[in-house]
Amino acid sequence: MGKINKKRHTIISDKLFKMAEALILEGDESGDYIIQSTGNFIMLLSGIMGNARDMKTVSDLLAMFSAKKVLDDQMMSSVGSSDLEDIFKQMRDSLENEQDDEYYDDDDEDYDDDNEDDDPNGWM
């Protein structure tokens, strides 16, 4: 895996935050729960981008949710069980082969060590 670019993560986090704010406001004003919830999810991602372990945890949870959806859909579709087993084997192999020690080696230290003006909580 490549080197973590913390400055780029900060830029993306800020953009996600602004997008989330706009969606939450739009959803609130229109009474659209889906738009508002989408904003909430994006806000969560914006907030955890500074912590690789949190990102990994959320990513794993989303993968499990996706796997459940696949299983639910499998019961209603014609996908063969051997095809589904192959998909899950690939997912398992991918998780087993991760070299996460290199990528997820943060110890909840400052978000960006290169910039002394950064908030120690990693927000900006």
Residue pairs with C-beta under 8 A, 6 or more apart in sequence:
1 99
1 102
1 103
4 52
4 103
6 50
6 111
6 112
6 113
6 114
7 112
7 114
7 115
9 49
9 50
9 111
10 49
10 50
10 111
10 112
10 118
10 122
10 124
12 49
13 46
13 47
13 49
13 50
13 123
14 46
14 124
16 42
16 43
16 45
16 46
16 49
17 43
17 46
17 47
19 39
19 42
20 39
20 40
20 42
20 43
20 46
21 39
21 43
22 39
23 35
23 36
23 38
23 39
23 42
24 36
24 39
24 40
24 43
25 39
26 32
26 35
26 36
26 39
27 33
27 34
27 35
27 36
27 37
27 38
27 39
28 36
44 58
45 58
47 123
48 54
48 55
48 58
49 55
50 111
50 121
50 122
50 123
51 106
51 108
51 122
52 103
52 104
52 105
52 106
53 104
53 106
53 108
56 100
56 104
63 91
67 88
67 91
70 84
70 87
71 84
73 79
74 81
74 84
110 118
110 120
110 122
111 118
111 119
111 120
111 121
111 122
111 123
112 118
112 122
118 124
